Amino acid sequence: MDIEFGLDTFGDITTDPNGEPLTGAQTIRNVVAQAELADTVGVDFFGVGEHHRREFAVSSPEMVLAAIAARTKNIRLGTAVTVLSSDDPVRVFERFSTLDALSNGRAEVVLGRGSFIESFPLFGYDLRDYDTLFEEKLDLFVQLLEEKPVTWSGTMRASLENADVFPKTEKGLRTWVGVGGSPESVVRVARHGLGLMLAIIGGPAARFRPFVDLYHRSVASFGTTAHPVAVHSPGHIADTDAEAWDGAYSGFEAMNNTIGRERGWPPYSRARFQNDVGPEGALYAGSPDRVAAKIADTVTTLGLGRFDLKYATGTLSHEAMMRSIELYGTEVIPRVRRLLAARD
């Protein structure tokens, strides 16, 4: 099976050996170093998310990706995700076509509505327009992907009349849409003929199989282009299960409790963590053998074309993430490929 394997980060603010938070600037420099290592160990894709809050250092992923492009050779570069609803489709396309030029055709973009809402008031958007903003802007972005003069009108931005956008890409811009799991969102992706990126951050992967089937049925119904389905899920890899779990838990606890206080979640616990790393959970943490087996099961269950591991969560140290990246590229990915080949 021709499967791609990626890594995603939101540029989580991490800590130094004394437990003190790093600066946003140092965290960004560390993200670049992490991407360089991912390229060296043979990872297929590196995604950088967009956020506008203190827990994450990256608010302009294209800038970080441009720096990474200059220091890497093979790895594909994109977002995880770009919040299209609070951005302008023309500027998004221009930034990524520029990144595509700098990286010699390695750029791609993952678009999303945004599970965090800080960017909406920051850039002057009304949350009551949440759905309309994404629908209209995605429609315009899809037209821009044709790289021809565009005539477009909507209610959320100024109309365009025979407008051309530059620079052009040399081979097109690969585009995905990140989806949390609503049927309407899956159908929208299929209608526009884009790639489906499922964010699975809770529960067993098998419960998302109906969304994969819906995507394929919808593509056939609309007569649009079918693309591989991808999954984005969190995890951490170390030499042993115990080392991975003990090393990752505090970071997952900190991030879940920070977000949970805003969203009314119960406090995170070690018992929940251990359930999440088990067969019925969405956390891919453990030794290379354990993580590879779990990824292979997910790929098989959902018929995936790509799996992206969100390797950075909370206060997990840069050094621990570098080891996780090394193990992912040198041990996990080859083992997953062998497992899939044997099943095939």
N, C-alpha and C positions, 0 to 999 in steps of 0.2 A: 504494500500500500504506500502511495506517495503522500506521506504526511509531513506537514511543516510543524516545527516546534519553536515557540517564541517565549520571550520573557517580557513582563510588564512591570512598570513601577510608577508610582505617583510622586516620587521624590519625597517620601516620608522623612520628616526631620528625625534623625537618629541621635544616638548619644555616644560620647567618647568613653574610654575605659573607666573614667571616674563617675560615669552616669550622668554627666552634664550634657544638655542638648547642644548639638552642633549648630553652627550658623546656617542660614539658608544658603549662603554662598558656598560654604564647604560641602554641604549636601549636594548641591548641583554639580560641583567638581567631582564628587564621588560617583554620581550617576554617570558622568562621562567615562570615568575609569571602569565602572561596571559594564558599560556597553562595549568598551574596548575588549575586555576579557570575554564577553559573550561572543564577540566576533572571532576571537582567537580560538575558542573551543568549539566552534561550529554551530552555534545557535542560528536559526533561520531568520528570526525577527526580533526587534527590540522596540517596545512601545512605551511612550512616556505620556502620562495622563496630565490633564489640565485641571488645576484647582486654584481657589482664591481664598485660602484660609491658613491659619498659622501652623497647622499640623503638616502641611505639604509645602515644599520649596518651589515647585515648578508651576508657574502661572503662564509661562510662554513656552510650551513644549517645542515649537518649531525652532526657537533659538537654541535650545539644548540639542535638538536633533541635528542642527546644522553643524554644531561643534563636533558632535559624534561622527557625522558624515566625513569630516576632514581627517578623522583618525581611524577610520575603519575601511574595509575593502569589500566585504561580501554581504554582511548582514543587512536585511531590509529594515527600514526605519519608518516608524509611524507613531500614531497616538493611541491613547487608551483612557479616555476618548477626547476628541475635540468637541466642546459644547457648542454645537452649531446654533442652537436657539438664541444664545446671547452674543453671537458673533455675526459677521457679515459674510455670506457665501462667496462673494467676489474676492474679498480679502483672504478668506481661507484657501480658495483655489490658488490665488496668486502666491501665497506663502508656500503651499505644498508643491506647486510646479517649480518654484525656485529651489526648494529642497531637493526635488527630483533631479534638477540640473546639477546641483552641487554633489549629489551622491551617485551620479552616473546611472540614474534610473532606478534607484532603490527605495524611493519614497512611496508610502501609501498612507491613507487616512482612515481612521475609525471615527465615525460621526455618532453623536448621541444627544439626547435631550438634556442630560445632566441629572444625576441622582443627588447632587448637592446644588443648592439654589443660590449660593452667594453671588454668582456672576450676574444674576438678573437685576437686583437693585444696584449693583456696582456699575453696570453699564446702562442703567436707565430703562430696564424692561419690566413690564407688569406681569407678575406671576399668574394673573388671570388669563393671560394670553399664552400660557405654557404650551398647550397643544397646537394652537394655530401657528405660533412662531416656528415650531419645528417642522410642521407640515409644509408651510410655504417656503421656508428656507431650504429644506431638503429638495423640494421640487425645483427650485432655482439651481441648486448645486448640481443636480443630475443633468440639467440642460447645459451647464458650464462644462461638464465632463466631455461633452461632444467636441469642445474646443472650436466652436464656430460662433459667429455673431449671434447674440441672444436677444430675443424680444420677449419680455416677461412683465407681468403685472400682478400685484397682490395687495394686501392691506397692511403688511408689517414693515415694508421698506419702499423706497422709491422705485418706480417702474423703470425698465430698461427698454430701449428701442435700438435694435440692431447694434448692440454693444459688443465689442470684442475685448477679450481679456488676455493679458500677457504676463509672463512668457508662456509659450506653448511647451508641452512635454514632448519628448521624443517617441514615447511608446504608450502614452496614456497614464492615468493615475488610478491605481487599484484602490477601490473604495468599499468599506464595510460600514455597517450600522450596528452599534452596540445595543442590545435588547436585554431587558431584565426578565422578560417572560410573560408579556401580555400578547394574546392572539392578534390583537389589532396591530401591534407593532411589527409582528412577524409578517403579517399580510402586507403591510406598507413596504417593508424591505423587498419582498418578492415583487410587488407591483412596480417598483423602481428598478428592478434588475440588479440589485446590489448584493454584496456578501453579507451573510448573517453571522454576527458575533454574539453568542449567548454568554452573558455574565452569570455564572453559577457560583454563588457565594454562600449557599445554604441548601442542605438536603441532598439526597442522592441524585446523581446525574440522570438516572433512568426516568425521573419524572419530567425531564425536558424532552423526551423522545417525541411526544405529541407535537411539540413546537417545530421540531425538525421535519416531521412528516407534513405538518401544515405548510411549512416553507416550500417544500418540494411540490405539493399539490397546487399551491398558489402560483408558483412559477409556471407550472404546466398550464394552469387556467389562464394566466395573463399572457402567456407566450413570450415571457421575458427570458433573460439569460440566467441560467443556473450557475451558481458558484459553490465552492466548498463551504461547508458550515464550520465555524470555529467556536471554541470555548475559551473563556477567560476565568481562571479560578486561582485562589490564593494558596500558598504553600511555602515550605522551607525544607531544604535538604541538608543533612549532615552525615557524617560517617556511620552513625548508629541511630536507631530510633530514639533512644533515650536522649542522646545529645541534641538531636533535632527538636524534640518535644520540649526539653528543658530550655533550650536556647530560644525557641520561638514563642513560648507561652506568654511571657511578660509583654512582648510587643503586641500580640493579638489581644491580650487583656486590656492593655492601655487604649488601643484604637477602638475596640468594641465598646468600652465603657465611655469613652469620649463621645462617640457618635450616639451611643445608646441614651445618654443623658438628654440629648436633643430630641430623640425620636421615641422616647418612652420604652426602651428595651430594658429587660431585667439585667442586673450585673452579670458580667461574664464570669465563668467558673472553670476550674481545671476539669471538672467532670464533663462540662459541655465541650471543652476543647478536645478531650479524649474521644468523645463521640464524633466530633467533626473530623478527626483524623482517621476514623474507622471507615468501614465499607459504605456506610449510609451517610457519611458527611462529605462536605465539599472542600475540605482542607487537605491538600496534598503535601503532607509533612511526614518526614521520617528518613530512613536510610534509602540509598539508591534503589535497592531491590523493592522495598515497599512502595515507593513513589512511582517507579516504573510500572509495577503491576497495576496500580490504581489508575494511572494514565491510560495504559493499554485497555483496561476494562471500559473506561469512559469513551475512548476513541471507537471501540468496537460497538458499544451500546448505542451511541449516537451517530455512528457513521461519519466521523469528523474528517475534515481535511486539514485542520490545524488545531493545536492545543497551545495556549499561552498560559504560562505559570506567572502569577503575580507574586514575585519573589520578595518584595519589600512590604513589610507591614509594621507600623508603629515604630518602636524604639530599637528594633533589631539592628545590631551594629553593622557598620560597613564591612568589617573583616568577616563576620559571619555570612553576610550576603555574598561576598566575593567567593567564599568557599562553596556556598550553595550554587552559585553560577557555574563554578568549575565542575562540580559534581553533576550538575544538570547536563552540561555539554559533553563531558567525557565519559560519564557512566549511565545516566538515566536515559538519554536519548538513544544511544546504541542499544540498550536493553529493551526499550519500548519497541524499537524497530524489529529486533529479533523476535520478541513475543508476537507482534502482529504478523510477521512473516510466517511463523509457525502456525498461527491460527488460520491464516489465509490458505 
